Amino acid sequence: MAAGQPADPGREMLAAAAQGDAGRLRRLIATGAPLDPVNEAKETPLLLAVKNDHLAAATLLIEAGSNINAQAANKDSPWLLAGSRGRTEMLRHMIPKGPDFSLRNRFGGNALIPACERAHVETVKLLLTTEIDVNHINNLGWTCLLEIVILGDGGPRHVETAKLVLAAGADPNIADKDGVSPLTHARQKRQDAIARLIRDAGGR
């Protein structure tokens, strides 16, 4: 073993990423450590950096060439998880690296759907600059617009998110598995501002 080289570079990479230790990651990468080793849950260092909100570590790994599309056992990938958690700056660095828009999370959703559910407004704005499918339907039978209404609180952030996706081409008339439309859900939940947006976009 060369002097100064860690006994298990992959394990060291995982630990450094989970702790957000960018300096240690940089040193490991310089000595030839693998970029995408996995732990028992098949999580890569980049996924751990995203999960733990370590921007500097994540950015370093992305720029070094870590796989932004590698999926863990639970189907999380760095790209999908960053969308779900609202890690806008991480996503900004990932976009030039080629996100795989065909990958789905464990609910059958893309990165946009949970970002909308949680009203990560800046994240949604960024995702809508990509070729992500604004009308994708997940395993629950919900689009991003339906998730905004069904799982949102109707507050200002969810109103803004609804406005963004409708402007980006979200179909206001894609109903859930029971045939209930976004407009009907919004009215039932007394989300008046969102209901008006949906109606004005042609929702029935």
C-alpha positions in Angstrom: 0.0 0.0 0.0 1.4 3.4 -1.0 2.2 5.8 1.9 -0.7 8.0 2.8 -3.2 5.9 0.9 -6.3 4.9 2.9 -6.8 1.2 3.6 -10.3 1.3 2.1 -10.7 4.3 -0.2 -14.3 3.5 -1.0 -15.4 3.4 2.6 -13.4 6.6 3.2 -15.2 8.3 0.4 -18.6 7.3 1.8 -17.7 8.6 5.3 -16.2 11.9 4.1 -19.3 12.6 1.9 -21.7 11.7 4.7 -19.8 14.1 7.0 -19.6 16.8 4.3 -15.8 16.9 4.5 -14.9 18.4 1.1 -11.2 18.7 1.9 -10.9 15.0 2.7 -12.9 14.1 -0.4 -10.6 16.2 -2.5 -7.6 14.5 -1.1 -9.1 11.0 -1.7 -10.0 11.8 -5.2 -6.5 13.0 -5.9 -5.1 9.7 -4.8 -7.4 7.8 -7.2 -10.2 6.8 -4.8 -13.4 5.5 -6.6 -16.1 8.1 -7.1 -19.1 5.9 -6.8 -18.5 3.2 -4.2 -21.7 2.1 -2.4 -22.7 1.2 1.1 -25.1 -1.6 2.2 -28.1 0.5 1.0 -26.3 1.0 -2.4 -25.9 4.7 -1.6 -23.0 6.5 -3.3 -20.9 9.3 -1.7 -22.8 11.8 -3.9 -26.2 10.5 -2.7 -25.0 10.8 0.9 -23.8 14.4 0.4 -27.2 15.3 -1.1 -29.1 13.5 1.6 -27.2 15.4 4.4 -27.3 18.7 2.6 -23.6 19.1 2.2 -23.4 21.5 -0.8 -19.6 21.8 -1.0 -19.1 18.1 -0.9 -21.8 17.4 -3.4 -20.5 20.1 -5.8 -17.0 18.6 -5.6 -18.3 15.1 -6.4 -20.5 16.3 -9.2 -17.7 18.2 -10.9 -15.3 15.2 -10.4 -17.7 13.1 -12.4 -19.8 11.2 -9.8 -22.9 9.5 -11.3 -25.9 11.8 -10.7 -28.2 9.0 -11.8 -27.0 6.1 -9.7 -30.0 4.6 -7.8 -29.8 3.2 -4.3 -31.8 0.2 -3.1 -34.8 2.5 -2.4 -34.6 4.0 -5.9 -33.2 7.4 -4.7 -30.6 8.9 -7.0 -28.7 12.1 -6.4 -30.9 13.9 -9.0 -34.2 12.6 -7.7 -33.4 13.2 -4.1 -32.1 16.7 -4.7 -35.4 17.5 -6.3 -37.4 16.0 -3.5 -35.3 17.8 -0.8 -35.2 21.2 -2.6 -31.5 21.2 -3.1 -31.6 23.8 -5.9 -27.9 24.6 -6.1 -27.0 20.9 -6.3 -29.4 20.5 -9.1 -28.0 23.5 -10.9 -24.6 21.7 -10.9 -26.1 18.4 -12.0 -28.0 19.7 -15.1 -25.0 20.0 -17.3 -24.0 16.4 -16.4 -27.0 14.8 -18.0 -29.9 13.9 -15.7 -31.7 10.7 -16.7 -35.3 11.9 -16.9 -36.6 8.4 -17.3 -35.6 7.4 -13.8 -38.4 7.1 -11.2 -38.4 7.2 -7.4 -40.1 4.5 -5.3 -43.4 6.2 -5.8 -43.0 6.2 -9.6 -42.4 9.9 -9.7 -39.8 12.2 -11.3 -37.9 14.9 -9.5 -40.6 17.5 -10.1 -43.5 15.8 -8.3 -42.1 15.8 -4.8 -40.6 19.3 -5.3 -44.1 20.5 -6.1 -45.7 18.6 -3.2 -43.3 20.4 -0.8 -43.6 23.7 -2.6 -39.8 24.1 -3.2 -40.5 27.1 -5.4 -36.9 27.8 -6.5 -36.3 24.1 -7.2 -39.5 23.9 -9.2 -38.4 27.0 -11.3 -35.1 25.3 -12.0 -36.5 21.9 -12.9 -39.0 23.6 -15.3 -36.0 24.9 -17.3 -35.1 21.3 -18.2 -36.9 18.7 -20.3 -38.6 17.1 -17.3 -42.2 16.0 -17.9 -44.6 18.3 -16.2 -47.5 15.9 -16.8 -45.8 12.7 -15.6 -48.2 10.5 -13.6 -46.8 8.6 -10.6 -47.9 5.2 -9.2 -50.5 6.9 -7.1 -52.1 8.3 -10.3 -51.1 11.9 -9.5 -49.4 14.6 -11.5 -47.3 17.4 -10.0 -50.4 19.6 -10.1 -52.5 17.0 -8.3 -49.8 16.6 -5.6 -49.8 20.4 -5.1 -53.5 20.3 -4.4 -53.9 17.0 -2.6 -50.8 17.1 -0.4 -50.3 20.9 -0.2 -51.8 23.4 2.2 -53.0 25.9 -0.3 -50.7 28.6 1.1 -48.6 31.1 -0.8 -45.8 28.8 -1.7 -48.2 26.1 -3.1 -50.1 28.8 -5.0 -46.8 30.0 -6.6 -45.9 26.4 -7.4 -49.2 25.8 -9.1 -48.8 29.0 -11.1 -45.4 27.9 -12.3 -46.4 24.4 -13.4 -49.5 25.6 -15.1 -47.5 28.2 -17.0 -45.1 25.4 -18.0 -47.9 23.4 -19.5 -49.3 21.3 -16.7 -52.6 19.9 -18.0 -55.3 21.2 -15.6 -57.7 18.3 -16.5 -55.6 15.2 -15.8 -57.7 13.6 -13.1 -56.7 11.1 -10.4 -57.4 7.4 -10.5 -61.0 8.0 -9.3 -61.6 10.6 -12.0 -61.5 13.6 -9.7 -60.0 16.6 -11.4 -57.4 19.0 -9.8 -60.1 21.8 -9.9 -62.6 19.6 -7.9 -59.9 18.7 -5.4 -58.9 22.3 -5.0 -62.6 23.3 -4.4 -63.1 20.5 -1.9 -60.1 21.6 0.0 -61.1 25.2 -0.2 -57.9 26.2 -1.9 -59.6 29.1 -3.6 -56.5 30.8 -5.1 -55.3 27.5 -6.6 -58.8 26.7 -7.8 -58.9 30.1 -9.6 -55.5 29.4 -11.3 -56.7 26.0 -12.5 -60.0 27.3 -13.7 -58.3 30.1 -15.6 -56.0 27.6 -17.2 -59.0 25.7 -18.6 -59.6 23.3 -15.7 -63.0 21.8 -15.3 
